[in-house]
Amino acid sequence: MPINILMPALSPTMERGNLAKWLKKEGDAVKSGDVIAEIETDKATMEVEAVDDGTIAKILVPEGTHDVAVNDVIAVLAGEGEDVSSAAAGKPQPSSKPAAEPATSAAASAPPQSPAVSSVTSNGAPHAAPSAPAHGEGRVFASPLARRLAQQAGIDLGRINGSGPHGRVIARDVEQAQAGGALKTAPAAQPTLSAAPSLSDQQIRALFKDGSYDEQPHDSMRKIIAQRLVQAKQTIPHFYLTIECNLDRLLAAREQINAQAPKDKDGKPAYKLSVNDFVIKALALALQRVPDANVTWTEGALLKHRSSDVGVAVAIPGGLITPVVRDAHQKSLSAISHEMKDFAARARNRRLKPEEYQGGSTAVSNLGMYGIKEFAAVINPPQATILAVGAGEQRAVVIDGKIEIANMMTVTLSTDHRAVDGALGAELLSAFKLLIENPVMMVV
């Protein structure tokens, strides 16, 4: 019987992707683990492996095709010993198991996090991932073997509690359900709020003179930015706190550290710290000092994180993405600097793996390099905080009763008021300010 190869979900948030390239052609034999195609999402390009042995009988979606929905049939695989021409001519089996999986297995072994934020928009707002869909509300993420076992057992995947990363259903979960394990019940219908009517595209165009504008169709990244901004602002009660930090000691320390960095034979320094590296480290340590703010909100409980995993907004063509510096509180400033340079380079080429930009217990959005003095960022669901960092600049300040010139930086903390109250957010900002203004404390 021919086997359908389905468009895989490369991450829990993926709904559609581009089939960039086929690495196998019709008639080619493949083995489980062979890389057969390259798939592009709005954030990354990833290789896809075959999970069955056989022969590519028919390619249904040509390379270069955009906006292919997850679980659409993209090719047909003839099993071992099966006639290829018959398989190609045969009707693909509906609801077949996904015969392709992301080549990078690290996503499945990533630290157990809530479905994560994918990236940040131009004002620090997230491409946030929605919660995993409940029964009857959308796709269910499951391994190919789990899908096969559930189909054979006649069990609805949507009713199985997934124990894999991001709630993914794995074979063990299906076996437990077969043995009499508890299944989810379908949730009661929830009341929906009717959205205010908005202008149609045609009505908006009618407001402007023909020929006075050019149209640029939205790409997938821009569509997701729009969707996630609305989700974040409609579902998270934002609360904002602003504070000013004196950078004089930090800038002096940075200059001294960079000047003493070891150099290679070509005279290139081993590292060059930025102010943002200090910001990442200070926020990570502040969360360790104020652990009640290092949380994620769920409807049933607060998830209190042990590690400070800090997402950092990185500009890429068409938007931004937030690679996550894991365990930033434990890393040296030079290690953070190296990691961020690597993330930035691979992000611009869309080569980050999903586990490198998903998750995180907080985020930093720094627009200081653009001369922005102060702004408020939109929270990355499911995180509860994001720090917006403005430019460091010389200002007149009062120190010990005297007016002096100091390098000052304004930062604004956005908090999810359900998880981080005003006083707790103020405590976190105070801890951050103490570390920024006394950078020696970051290396103790």
Contacts in CASP RR format, 6 or more apart in sequence:
PFRMAT RR
TARGET T0000
AUTHOR 0000-0000-0000
METHOD contacts of the structure
MODEL  1
MPINILMPALSPTMERGNLAKWLKKEGDAVKSGDVIAEIETDKATMEVEA
VDDGTIAKILVPEGTHDVAVNDVIAVLAGEGEDVSSAAAGKPQPSSKPAA
EPATSAAASAPPQSPAVSSVTSNGAPHAAPSAPAHGEGRVFASPLARRLA
QQAGIDLGRINGSGPHGRVIARDVEQAQAGGALKTAPAAQPTLSAAPSLS
DQQIRALFKDGSYDEQPHDSMRKIIAQRLVQAKQTIPHFYLTIECNLDRL
LAAREQINAQAPKDKDGKPAYKLSVNDFVIKALALALQRVPDANVTWTEG
ALLKHRSSDVGVAVAIPGGLITPVVRDAHQKSLSAISHEMKDFAARARNR
RLKPEEYQGGSTAVSNLGMYGIKEFAAVINPPQATILAVGAGEQRAVVID
GKIEIANMMTVTLSTDHRAVDGALGAELLSAFKLLIENPVMMVV
1 79 0 8 1.000
1 82 0 8 1.000
1 93 0 8 1.000
2 57 0 8 1.000
2 76 0 8 1.000
2 77 0 8 1.000
2 78 0 8 1.000
2 79 0 8 1.000
2 82 0 8 1.000
2 87 0 8 1.000
2 88 0 8 1.000
2 90 0 8 1.000
2 92 0 8 1.000
2 93 0 8 1.000
3 52 0 8 1.000
3 76 0 8 1.000
3 77 0 8 1.000
3 78 0 8 1.000
3 79 0 8 1.000
3 93 0 8 1.000
3 96 0 8 1.000
3 97 0 8 1.000
3 99 0 8 1.000
4 73 0 8 1.000
4 75 0 8 1.000
4 76 0 8 1.000
4 77 0 8 1.000
4 92 0 8 1.000
4 93 0 8 1.000
4 96 0 8 1.000
4 97 0 8 1.000
4 99 0 8 1.000
5 36 0 8 1.000
5 50 0 8 1.000
5 73 0 8 1.000
5 74 0 8 1.000
5 75 0 8 1.000
5 76 0 8 1.000
5 77 0 8 1.000
5 98 0 8 1.000
5 99 0 8 1.000
5 100 0 8 1.000
6 70 0 8 1.000
6 71 0 8 1.000
6 72 0 8 1.000
6 73 0 8 1.000
6 74 0 8 1.000
6 96 0 8 1.000
6 97 0 8 1.000
6 98 0 8 1.000
6 99 0 8 1.000
6 100 0 8 1.000
7 17 0 8 1.000
7 19 0 8 1.000
7 39 0 8 1.000
7 61 0 8 1.000
7 68 0 8 1.000
7 69 0 8 1.000
7 70 0 8 1.000
7 71 0 8 1.000
7 72 0 8 1.000
7 73 0 8 1.000
7 74 0 8 1.000
7 100 0 8 1.000
8 39 0 8 1.000
8 48 0 8 1.000
8 70 0 8 1.000
8 98 0 8 1.000
8 100 0 8 1.000
8 101 0 8 1.000
8 102 0 8 1.000
9 70 0 8 1.000
9 71 0 8 1.000
9 139 0 8 1.000
9 141 0 8 1.000
10 39 0 8 1.000
10 41 0 8 1.000
10 44 0 8 1.000
10 46 0 8 1.000
10 102 0 8 1.000
10 107 0 8 1.000
10 354 0 8 1.000
11 41 0 8 1.000
11 107 0 8 1.000
11 118 0 8 1.000
11 129 0 8 1.000
11 354 0 8 1.000
11 358 0 8 1.000
12 115 0 8 1.000
12 116 0 8 1.000
12 129 0 8 1.000
12 132 0 8 1.000
12 141 0 8 1.000
12 166 0 8 1.000
12 167 0 8 1.000
12 168 0 8 1.000
12 358 0 8 1.000
13 115 0 8 1.000
13 116 0 8 1.000
13 118 0 8 1.000
13 127 0 8 1.000
13 129 0 8 1.000
13 130 0 8 1.000
13 358 0 8 1.000
14 41 0 8 1.000
14 70 0 8 1.000
15 69 0 8 1.000
15 70 0 8 1.000
15 139 0 8 1.000
16 67 0 8 1.000
16 68 0 8 1.000
16 69 0 8 1.000
16 70 0 8 1.000
16 220 0 8 1.000
17 39 0 8 1.000
17 40 0 8 1.000
17 41 0 8 1.000
17 42 0 8 1.000
17 66 0 8 1.000
17 67 0 8 1.000
17 68 0 8 1.000
17 70 0 8 1.000
17 220 0 8 1.000
18 39 0 8 1.000
18 40 0 8 1.000
18 41 0 8 1.000
18 64 0 8 1.000
18 65 0 8 1.000
18 66 0 8 1.000
18 67 0 8 1.000
18 68 0 8 1.000
18 220 0 8 1.000
19 37 0 8 1.000
19 39 0 8 1.000
19 40 0 8 1.000
19 61 0 8 1.000
19 62 0 8 1.000
19 63 0 8 1.000
19 64 0 8 1.000
19 65 0 8 1.000
19 68 0 8 1.000
19 74 0 8 1.000
20 37 0 8 1.000
20 38 0 8 1.000
20 39 0 8 1.000
20 40 0 8 1.000
20 45 0 8 1.000
20 63 0 8 1.000
20 64 0 8 1.000
21 37 0 8 1.000
21 38 0 8 1.000
21 63 0 8 1.000
21 64 0 8 1.000
22 36 0 8 1.000
22 37 0 8 1.000
22 59 0 8 1.000
22 62 0 8 1.000
22 63 0 8 1.000
23 35 0 8 1.000
23 36 0 8 1.000
23 37 0 8 1.000
23 38 0 8 1.000
23 47 0 8 1.000
24 30 0 8 1.000
24 34 0 8 1.000
24 36 0 8 1.000
24 37 0 8 1.000
24 56 0 8 1.000
25 56 0 8 1.000
25 59 0 8 1.000
26 56 0 8 1.000
26 57 0 8 1.000
26 58 0 8 1.000
26 59 0 8 1.000
26 88 0 8 1.000
27 55 0 8 1.000
27 56 0 8 1.000
27 57 0 8 1.000
27 84 0 8 1.000
28 55 0 8 1.000
28 56 0 8 1.000
29 54 0 8 1.000
29 55 0 8 1.000
30 36 0 8 1.000
30 50 0 8 1.000
30 53 0 8 1.000
30 54 0 8 1.000
30 55 0 8 1.000
30 56 0 8 1.000
30 77 0 8 1.000
31 50 0 8 1.000
31 53 0 8 1.000
31 54 0 8 1.000
32 49 0 8 1.000
32 50 0 8 1.000
32 51 0 8 1.000
32 52 0 8 1.000
32 53 0 8 1.000
33 49 0 8 1.000
33 50 0 8 1.000
33 51 0 8 1.000
33 103 0 8 1.000
34 49 0 8 1.000
34 50 0 8 1.000
35 47 0 8 1.000
35 48 0 8 1.000
35 49 0 8 1.000
35 103 0 8 1.000
36 48 0 8 1.000
36 49 0 8 1.000
36 50 0 8 1.000
36 56 0 8 1.000
36 75 0 8 1.000
36 100 0 8 1.000
37 47 0 8 1.000
37 48 0 8 1.000
37 63 0 8 1.000
37 74 0 8 1.000
37 100 0 8 1.000
38 45 0 8 1.000
38 46 0 8 1.000
38 47 0 8 1.000
38 48 0 8 1.000
39 45 0 8 1.000
39 46 0 8 1.000
39 47 0 8 1.000
39 48 0 8 1.000
40 350 0 8 1.000
41 220 0 8 1.000
42 118 0 8 1.000
42 127 0 8 1.000
42 219 0 8 1.000
42 220 0 8 1.000
42 221 0 8 1.000
42 224 0 8 1.000
43 118 0 8 1.000
43 119 0 8 1.000
43 127 0 8 1.000
43 221 0 8 1.000
43 321 0 8 1.000
43 350 0 8 1.000
43 352 0 8 1.000
43 354 0 8 1.000
43 357 0 8 1.000
44 350 0 8 1.000
44 351 0 8 1.000
44 352 0 8 1.000
44 353 0 8 1.000
44 354 0 8 1.000
44 357 0 8 1.000
45 350 0 8 1.000
45 351 0 8 1.000
46 102 0 8 1.000
46 103 0 8 1.000
46 104 0 8 1.000
46 353 0 8 1.000
46 354 0 8 1.000
47 102 0 8 1.000
47 103 0 8 1.000
47 104 0 8 1.000
48 100 0 8 1.000
48 101 0 8 1.000
48 102 0 8 1.000
48 103 0 8 1.000
49 100 0 8 1.000
49 101 0 8 1.000
49 102 0 8 1.000
49 103 0 8 1.000
50 77 0 8 1.000
50 99 0 8 1.000
50 100 0 8 1.000
51 98 0 8 1.000
51 99 0 8 1.000
51 100 0 8 1.000
51 101 0 8 1.000
51 144 0 8 1.000
52 77 0 8 1.000
52 79 0 8 1.000
52 99 0 8 1.000
53 79 0 8 1.000
53 80 0 8 1.000
54 77 0 8 1.000
54 78 0 8 1.000
54 79 0 8 1.000
54 80 0 8 1.000
54 82 0 8 1.000
55 77 0 8 1.000
55 78 0 8 1.000
55 79 0 8 1.000
55 82 0 8 1.000
55 84 0 8 1.000
55 87 0 8 1.000
56 75 0 8 1.000
56 76 0 8 1.000
56 77 0 8 1.000
56 78 0 8 1.000
57 75 0 8 1.000
57 76 0 8 1.000
57 77 0 8 1.000
57 78 0 8 1.000
57 84 0 8 1.000
57 85 0 8 1.000
57 87 0 8 1.000
57 88 0 8 1.000
58 75 0 8 1.000
58 76 0 8 1.000
58 87 0 8 1.000
58 88 0 8 1.000
59 74 0 8 1.000
59 75 0 8 1.000
60 73 0 8 1.000
60 74 0 8 1.000
60 75 0 8 1.000
60 76 0 8 1.000
60 92 0 8 1.000
61 68 0 8 1.000
61 72 0 8 1.000
61 73 0 8 1.000
61 74 0 8 1.000
61 75 0 8 1.000
67 220 0 8 1.000
68 74 0 8 1.000
70 139 0 8 1.000
71 98 0 8 1.000
71 139 0 8 1.000
73 92 0 8 1.000
73 96 0 8 1.000
74 100 0 8 1.000
76 87 0 8 1.000
76 88 0 8 1.000
76 90 0 8 1.000
76 92 0 8 1.000
77 87 0 8 1.000
77 99 0 8 1.000
78 84 0 8 1.000
78 86 0 8 1.000
78 87 0 8 1.000
78 88 0 8 1.000
79 87 0 8 1.000
95 151 0 8 1.000
97 144 0 8 1.000
97 147 0 8 1.000
97 148 0 8 1.000
97 151 0 8 1.000
98 144 0 8 1.000
98 147 0 8 1.000
99 144 0 8 1.000
101 143 0 8 1.000
101 144 0 8 1.000
102 354 0 8 1.000
104 353 0 8 1.000
104 354 0 8 1.000
106 353 0 8 1.000
106 355 0 8 1.000
107 165 0 8 1.000
107 353 0 8 1.000
107 354 0 8 1.000
107 355 0 8 1.000
108 164 0 8 1.000
108 165 0 8 1.000
108 168 0 8 1.000
109 165 0 8 1.000
110 165 0 8 1.000
110 354 0 8 1.000
110 355 0 8 1.000
110 358 0 8 1.000
111 309 0 8 1.000
111 326 0 8 1.000
111 355 0 8 1.000
112 164 0 8 1.000
112 165 0 8 1.000
112 166 0 8 1.000
113 165 0 8 1.000
113 166 0 8 1.000
113 358 0 8 1.000
113 359 0 8 1.000
113 360 0 8 1.000
114 131 0 8 1.000
114 166 0 8 1.000
114 296 0 8 1.000
114 298 0 8 1.000
114 303 0 8 1.000
114 359 0 8 1.000
114 382 0 8 1.000
115 129 0 8 1.000
115 130 0 8 1.000
115 131 0 8 1.000
115 132 0 8 1.000
115 166 0 8 1.000
115 358 0 8 1.000
115 382 0 8 1.000
116 129 0 8 1.000
116 166 0 8 1.000
116 357 0 8 1.000
116 358 0 8 1.000
116 359 0 8 1.000
116 360 0 8 1.000
116 382 0 8 1.000
117 126 0 8 1.000
117 127 0 8 1.000
117 128 0 8 1.000
117 129 0 8 1.000
117 311 0 8 1.000
117 322 0 8 1.000
117 357 0 8 1.000
117 358 0 8 1.000
117 359 0 8 1.000
117 360 0 8 1.000
117 363 0 8 1.000
117 380 0 8 1.000
117 381 0 8 1.000
117 382 0 8 1.000
117 383 0 8 1.000
118 126 0 8 1.000
118 127 0 8 1.000
118 128 0 8 1.000
118 129 0 8 1.000
118 224 0 8 1.000
118 228 0 8 1.000
118 321 0 8 1.000
118 322 0 8 1.000
118 357 0 8 1.000
118 358 0 8 1.000
119 126 0 8 1.000
119 127 0 8 1.000
119 221 0 8 1.000
119 313 0 8 1.000
119 319 0 8 1.000
119 320 0 8 1.000
119 321 0 8 1.000
119 322 0 8 1.000
119 357 0 8 1.000
120 126 0 8 1.000
120 127 0 8 1.000
120 313 0 8 1.000
120 320 0 8 1.000
120 321 0 8 1.000
120 322 0 8 1.000
120 363 0 8 1.000
120 365 0 8 1.000
120 377 0 8 1.000
120 380 0 8 1.000
121 127 0 8 1.000
121 225 0 8 1.000
121 228 0 8 1.000
121 229 0 8 1.000
121 319 0 8 1.000
121 320 0 8 1.000
121 378 0 8 1.000
122 319 0 8 1.000
122 320 0 8 1.000
123 365 0 8 1.000
123 375 0 8 1.000
123 377 0 8 1.000
123 378 0 8 1.000
124 313 0 8 1.000
124 320 0 8 1.000
124 363 0 8 1.000
124 365 0 8 1.000
124 367 0 8 1.000
124 377 0 8 1.000
124 378 0 8 1.000
124 386 0 8 1.000
124 388 0 8 1.000
125 225 0 8 1.000
125 228 0 8 1.000
125 229 0 8 1.000
125 232 0 8 1.000
125 377 0 8 1.000
125 378 0 8 1.000
126 228 0 8 1.000
126 229 0 8 1.000
126 232 0 8 1.000
126 322 0 8 1.000
126 363 0 8 1.000
126 378 0 8 1.000
126 379 0 8 1.000
126 380 0 8 1.000
126 381 0 8 1.000
126 383 0 8 1.000
126 386 0 8 1.000
127 221 0 8 1.000
127 224 0 8 1.000
127 225 0 8 1.000
127 228 0 8 1.000
127 321 0 8 1.000
128 228 0 8 1.000
128 231 0 8 1.000
128 232 0 8 1.000
128 380 0 8 1.000
128 381 0 8 1.000
128 382 0 8 1.000
129 358 0 8 1.000
129 381 0 8 1.000
129 382 0 8 1.000
130 231 0 8 1.000
130 381 0 8 1.000
131 382 0 8 1.000
132 141 0 8 1.000
132 166 0 8 1.000
132 167 0 8 1.000
133 139 0 8 1.000
133 140 0 8 1.000
134 184 0 8 1.000
134 187 0 8 1.000
135 156 0 8 1.000
135 158 0 8 1.000
135 159 0 8 1.000
135 184 0 8 1.000
135 185 0 8 1.000
135 186 0 8 1.000
135 187 0 8 1.000
136 158 0 8 1.000
136 186 0 8 1.000
140 157 0 8 1.000
140 158 0 8 1.000
140 160 0 8 1.000
140 169 0 8 1.000
141 166 0 8 1.000
141 167 0 8 1.000
141 168 0 8 1.000
141 169 0 8 1.000
142 150 0 8 1.000
142 157 0 8 1.000
142 160 0 8 1.000
142 162 0 8 1.000
142 168 0 8 1.000
142 169 0 8 1.000
142 170 0 8 1.000
143 168 0 8 1.000
143 169 0 8 1.000
143 170 0 8 1.000
143 171 0 8 1.000
145 170 0 8 1.000
145 171 0 8 1.000
146 157 0 8 1.000
146 160 0 8 1.000
146 169 0 8 1.000
146 170 0 8 1.000
146 171 0 8 1.000
146 173 0 8 1.000
146 174 0 8 1.000
147 157 0 8 1.000
149 171 0 8 1.000
149 174 0 8 1.000
149 175 0 8 1.000
149 178 0 8 1.000
150 156 0 8 1.000
150 157 0 8 1.000
150 160 0 8 1.000
150 169 0 8 1.000
150 174 0 8 1.000
150 177 0 8 1.000
153 174 0 8 1.000
153 177 0 8 1.000
153 178 0 8 1.000
155 174 0 8 1.000
155 177 0 8 1.000
155 178 0 8 1.000
155 183 0 8 1.000
157 169 0 8 1.000
158 169 0 8 1.000
158 184 0 8 1.000
159 177 0 8 1.000
159 183 0 8 1.000
159 184 0 8 1.000
159 185 0 8 1.000
159 186 0 8 1.000
160 169 0 8 1.000
160 173 0 8 1.000
160 174 0 8 1.000
160 177 0 8 1.000
160 183 0 8 1.000
160 184 0 8 1.000
161 173 0 8 1.000
161 182 0 8 1.000
161 183 0 8 1.000
161 184 0 8 1.000
162 168 0 8 1.000
162 169 0 8 1.000
162 170 0 8 1.000
162 173 0 8 1.000
163 170 0 8 1.000
163 172 0 8 1.000
163 173 0 8 1.000
164 170 0 8 1.000
164 173 0 8 1.000
177 183 0 8 1.000
218 226 0 8 1.000
219 318 0 8 1.000
221 318 0 8 1.000
221 319 0 8 1.000
222 318 0 8 1.000
222 319 0 8 1.000
225 319 0 8 1.000
228 381 0 8 1.000
229 378 0 8 1.000
231 381 0 8 1.000
232 378 0 8 1.000
232 379 0 8 1.000
232 380 0 8 1.000
232 381 0 8 1.000
233 378 0 8 1.000
235 381 0 8 1.000
236 379 0 8 1.000
236 381 0 8 1.000
236 416 0 8 1.000
236 418 0 8 1.000
237 416 0 8 1.000
237 417 0 8 1.000
237 418 0 8 1.000
238 376 0 8 1.000
238 378 0 8 1.000
238 379 0 8 1.000
238 414 0 8 1.000
238 415 0 8 1.000
238 416 0 8 1.000
238 417 0 8 1.000
239 414 0 8 1.000
239 415 0 8 1.000
239 416 0 8 1.000
239 417 0 8 1.000
239 420 0 8 1.000
239 421 0 8 1.000
239 422 0 8 1.000
240 376 0 8 1.000
240 412 0 8 1.000
240 413 0 8 1.000
240 414 0 8 1.000
240 415 0 8 1.000
241 412 0 8 1.000
241 413 0 8 1.000
241 415 0 8 1.000
241 422 0 8 1.000
241 425 0 8 1.000
241 426 0 8 1.000
241 429 0 8 1.000
242 374 0 8 1.000
242 410 0 8 1.000
242 411 0 8 1.000
242 412 0 8 1.000
242 413 0 8 1.000
243 410 0 8 1.000
243 411 0 8 1.000
243 413 0 8 1.000
243 429 0 8 1.000
243 430 0 8 1.000
243 432 0 8 1.000
243 433 0 8 1.000
244 408 0 8 1.000
244 409 0 8 1.000
244 410 0 8 1.000
244 411 0 8 1.000
245 408 0 8 1.000
245 409 0 8 1.000
245 410 0 8 1.000
245 411 0 8 1.000
245 432 0 8 1.000
245 433 0 8 1.000
245 436 0 8 1.000
245 437 0 8 1.000
246 397 0 8 1.000
246 406 0 8 1.000
246 407 0 8 1.000
246 408 0 8 1.000
246 437 0 8 1.000
247 275 0 8 1.000
247 392 0 8 1.000
247 406 0 8 1.000
247 407 0 8 1.000
247 408 0 8 1.000
247 409 0 8 1.000
247 436 0 8 1.000
247 437 0 8 1.000
248 406 0 8 1.000
248 407 0 8 1.000
249 437 0 8 1.000
249 438 0 8 1.000
249 439 0 8 1.000
249 440 0 8 1.000
250 275 0 8 1.000
250 278 0 8 1.000
250 436 0 8 1.000
250 437 0 8 1.000
250 439 0 8 1.000
251 275 0 8 1.000
251 407 0 8 1.000
253 439 0 8 1.000
253 440 0 8 1.000
254 273 0 8 1.000
254 274 0 8 1.000
254 275 0 8 1.000
254 278 0 8 1.000
254 439 0 8 1.000
257 273 0 8 1.000
257 333 0 8 1.000
258 269 0 8 1.000
258 271 0 8 1.000
258 272 0 8 1.000
258 273 0 8 1.000
261 269 0 8 1.000
261 270 0 8 1.000
261 271 0 8 1.000
261 272 0 8 1.000
261 334 0 8 1.000
262 269 0 8 1.000
262 270 0 8 1.000
263 269 0 8 1.000
263 270 0 8 1.000
264 270 0 8 1.000
270 334 0 8 1.000
271 334 0 8 1.000
271 337 0 8 1.000
271 338 0 8 1.000
272 337 0 8 1.000
273 333 0 8 1.000
273 334 0 8 1.000
273 337 0 8 1.000
274 337 0 8 1.000
275 392 0 8 1.000
275 409 0 8 1.000
276 312 0 8 1.000
276 340 0 8 1.000
276 364 0 8 1.000
276 366 0 8 1.000
276 389 0 8 1.000
277 333 0 8 1.000
277 336 0 8 1.000
277 337 0 8 1.000
277 340 0 8 1.000
278 333 0 8 1.000
278 436 0 8 1.000
278 439 0 8 1.000
278 442 0 8 1.000
279 364 0 8 1.000
279 366 0 8 1.000
279 387 0 8 1.000
279 389 0 8 1.000
279 436 0 8 1.000
280 310 0 8 1.000
280 312 0 8 1.000
280 325 0 8 1.000
280 328 0 8 1.000
280 336 0 8 1.000
280 340 0 8 1.000
280 364 0 8 1.000
281 328 0 8 1.000
281 329 0 8 1.000
281 331 0 8 1.000
281 333 0 8 1.000
281 336 0 8 1.000
281 435 0 8 1.000
281 442 0 8 1.000
282 432 0 8 1.000
282 435 0 8 1.000
282 436 0 8 1.000
282 439 0 8 1.000
282 442 0 8 1.000
283 308 0 8 1.000
283 310 0 8 1.000
283 328 0 8 1.000
283 362 0 8 1.000
283 364 0 8 1.000
283 387 0 8 1.000
283 432 0 8 1.000
284 308 0 8 1.000
284 310 0 8 1.000
284 325 0 8 1.000
284 328 0 8 1.000
284 329 0 8 1.000
285 308 0 8 1.000
285 329 0 8 1.000
285 431 0 8 1.000
285 435 0 8 1.000
285 441 0 8 1.000
285 442 0 8 1.000
286 428 0 8 1.000
286 429 0 8 1.000
286 431 0 8 1.000
286 432 0 8 1.000
286 435 0 8 1.000
287 293 0 8 1.000
287 294 0 8 1.000
287 305 0 8 1.000
287 308 0 8 1.000
287 329 0 8 1.000
287 361 0 8 1.000
287 362 0 8 1.000
287 428 0 8 1.000
288 294 0 8 1.000
288 308 0 8 1.000
288 329 0 8 1.000
289 431 0 8 1.000
290 424 0 8 1.000
290 425 0 8 1.000
290 427 0 8 1.000
290 428 0 8 1.000
290 431 0 8 1.000
291 304 0 8 1.000
292 304 0 8 1.000
292 420 0 8 1.000
292 424 0 8 1.000
293 384 0 8 1.000
293 385 0 8 1.000
293 415 0 8 1.000
293 420 0 8 1.000
293 424 0 8 1.000
293 425 0 8 1.000
293 427 0 8 1.000
293 428 0 8 1.000
294 304 0 8 1.000
294 305 0 8 1.000
294 308 0 8 1.000
294 361 0 8 1.000
294 362 0 8 1.000
295 302 0 8 1.000
295 303 0 8 1.000
295 304 0 8 1.000
295 305 0 8 1.000
295 361 0 8 1.000
295 384 0 8 1.000
295 419 0 8 1.000
295 420 0 8 1.000
296 302 0 8 1.000
296 303 0 8 1.000
296 305 0 8 1.000
296 361 0 8 1.000
296 382 0 8 1.000
296 383 0 8 1.000
296 384 0 8 1.000
296 419 0 8 1.000
297 303 0 8 1.000
297 382 0 8 1.000
297 384 0 8 1.000
297 416 0 8 1.000
297 418 0 8 1.000
297 419 0 8 1.000
298 382 0 8 1.000
302 419 0 8 1.000
305 360 0 8 1.000
305 361 0 8 1.000
307 326 0 8 1.000
307 327 0 8 1.000
307 329 0 8 1.000
307 361 0 8 1.000
308 327 0 8 1.000
308 328 0 8 1.000
308 329 0 8 1.000
308 361 0 8 1.000
308 362 0 8 1.000
309 324 0 8 1.000
309 325 0 8 1.000
309 326 0 8 1.000
309 327 0 8 1.000
309 328 0 8 1.000
309 359 0 8 1.000
309 360 0 8 1.000
309 361 0 8 1.000
309 362 0 8 1.000
310 324 0 8 1.000
310 325 0 8 1.000
310 328 0 8 1.000
310 360 0 8 1.000
310 361 0 8 1.000
310 362 0 8 1.000
310 363 0 8 1.000
310 364 0 8 1.000
311 322 0 8 1.000
311 323 0 8 1.000
311 324 0 8 1.000
311 325 0 8 1.000
311 359 0 8 1.000
311 360 0 8 1.000
311 362 0 8 1.000
311 363 0 8 1.000
311 364 0 8 1.000
311 380 0 8 1.000
312 322 0 8 1.000
312 323 0 8 1.000
312 324 0 8 1.000
312 325 0 8 1.000
312 340 0 8 1.000
312 343 0 8 1.000
312 363 0 8 1.000
312 364 0 8 1.000
312 366 0 8 1.000
313 320 0 8 1.000
313 321 0 8 1.000
313 322 0 8 1.000
313 363 0 8 1.000
313 364 0 8 1.000
313 365 0 8 1.000
313 366 0 8 1.000
314 320 0 8 1.000
314 321 0 8 1.000
314 322 0 8 1.000
314 323 0 8 1.000
314 343 0 8 1.000
314 344 0 8 1.000
314 347 0 8 1.000
314 348 0 8 1.000
316 347 0 8 1.000
316 348 0 8 1.000
316 350 0 8 1.000
317 348 0 8 1.000
321 347 0 8 1.000
321 352 0 8 1.000
321 357 0 8 1.000
322 357 0 8 1.000
322 363 0 8 1.000
322 380 0 8 1.000
323 340 0 8 1.000
323 343 0 8 1.000
323 344 0 8 1.000
323 347 0 8 1.000
323 352 0 8 1.000
323 356 0 8 1.000
323 357 0 8 1.000
324 356 0 8 1.000
324 357 0 8 1.000
324 358 0 8 1.000
324 359 0 8 1.000
324 360 0 8 1.000
325 331 0 8 1.000
325 336 0 8 1.000
325 339 0 8 1.000
325 340 0 8 1.000
326 360 0 8 1.000
328 336 0 8 1.000
331 339 0 8 1.000
332 443 0 8 1.000
333 442 0 8 1.000
333 443 0 8 1.000
343 352 0 8 1.000
343 356 0 8 1.000
346 352 0 8 1.000
347 357 0 8 1.000
359 383 0 8 1.000
360 383 0 8 1.000
361 383 0 8 1.000
362 383 0 8 1.000
362 384 0 8 1.000
362 385 0 8 1.000
362 386 0 8 1.000
362 387 0 8 1.000
363 377 0 8 1.000
363 380 0 8 1.000
363 383 0 8 1.000
363 385 0 8 1.000
363 386 0 8 1.000
363 387 0 8 1.000
364 386 0 8 1.000
364 387 0 8 1.000
364 389 0 8 1.000
365 377 0 8 1.000
365 386 0 8 1.000
365 387 0 8 1.000
365 388 0 8 1.000
365 389 0 8 1.000
366 388 0 8 1.000
366 389 0 8 1.000
366 390 0 8 1.000
367 375 0 8 1.000
367 388 0 8 1.000
367 389 0 8 1.000
367 390 0 8 1.000
367 391 0 8 1.000
368 389 0 8 1.000
368 390 0 8 1.000
368 391 0 8 1.000
368 392 0 8 1.000
369 391 0 8 1.000
370 391 0 8 1.000
371 390 0 8 1.000
371 391 0 8 1.000
372 390 0 8 1.000
372 391 0 8 1.000
373 390 0 8 1.000
373 391 0 8 1.000
373 393 0 8 1.000
373 410 0 8 1.000
374 388 0 8 1.000
374 390 0 8 1.000
374 410 0 8 1.000
374 412 0 8 1.000
375 388 0 8 1.000
375 390 0 8 1.000
375 412 0 8 1.000
376 388 0 8 1.000
376 412 0 8 1.000
376 414 0 8 1.000
377 386 0 8 1.000
377 387 0 8 1.000
377 388 0 8 1.000
377 412 0 8 1.000
377 414 0 8 1.000
378 386 0 8 1.000
378 414 0 8 1.000
379 385 0 8 1.000
379 386 0 8 1.000
379 414 0 8 1.000
379 415 0 8 1.000
379 416 0 8 1.000
380 386 0 8 1.000
383 416 0 8 1.000
384 415 0 8 1.000
384 416 0 8 1.000
384 418 0 8 1.000
384 419 0 8 1.000
384 420 0 8 1.000
385 413 0 8 1.000
385 414 0 8 1.000
385 415 0 8 1.000
385 416 0 8 1.000
385 420 0 8 1.000
385 425 0 8 1.000
385 428 0 8 1.000
386 413 0 8 1.000
386 414 0 8 1.000
387 411 0 8 1.000
387 412 0 8 1.000
387 413 0 8 1.000
387 414 0 8 1.000
387 432 0 8 1.000
388 411 0 8 1.000
388 412 0 8 1.000
388 413 0 8 1.000
388 414 0 8 1.000
389 409 0 8 1.000
389 411 0 8 1.000
390 409 0 8 1.000
390 410 0 8 1.000
390 411 0 8 1.000
391 409 0 8 1.000
392 407 0 8 1.000
392 408 0 8 1.000
392 409 0 8 1.000
393 407 0 8 1.000
393 408 0 8 1.000
393 409 0 8 1.000
394 405 0 8 1.000
394 406 0 8 1.000
394 407 0 8 1.000
394 408 0 8 1.000
395 405 0 8 1.000
395 406 0 8 1.000
395 407 0 8 1.000
395 408 0 8 1.000
396 403 0 8 1.000
396 404 0 8 1.000
396 405 0 8 1.000
397 403 0 8 1.000
397 404 0 8 1.000
397 405 0 8 1.000
397 406 0 8 1.000
397 408 0 8 1.000
398 404 0 8 1.000
399 406 0 8 1.000
409 436 0 8 1.000
411 429 0 8 1.000
411 432 0 8 1.000
413 425 0 8 1.000
413 428 0 8 1.000
413 429 0 8 1.000
413 432 0 8 1.000
415 421 0 8 1.000
415 422 0 8 1.000
415 424 0 8 1.000
415 425 0 8 1.000
420 428 0 8 1.000
434 441 0 8 1.000
435 441 0 8 1.000
435 442 0 8 1.000
END
